[in-house]
């Protein structure tokens, strides 16, 4: 799945976000491209960690971000706040 393109609705469904929106019979897409926002936040955290590592060790690194992982992490936060 890592080499496939990440479409917002597909990643939302795979990550469980569509199960929280709409009705049980008809899931609805979130108005904002939340998967893109989650991916941007995940990438931001990775870049910040890479900059700290470079400052401490003098060695850079490659940063990767997976949309599905970021949406799943966002859903963990959502469910922890809900329950």
Secondary structure, 3 states (H helix, E strand, C coil): CCCCCCCHHHHHHHHCCHHHCCCCCCCCCCCCCHHHHHHHHHHHHHHHHHHHHHHHHCCCCCCCCCHHHHHHHHHHHHHHHHC
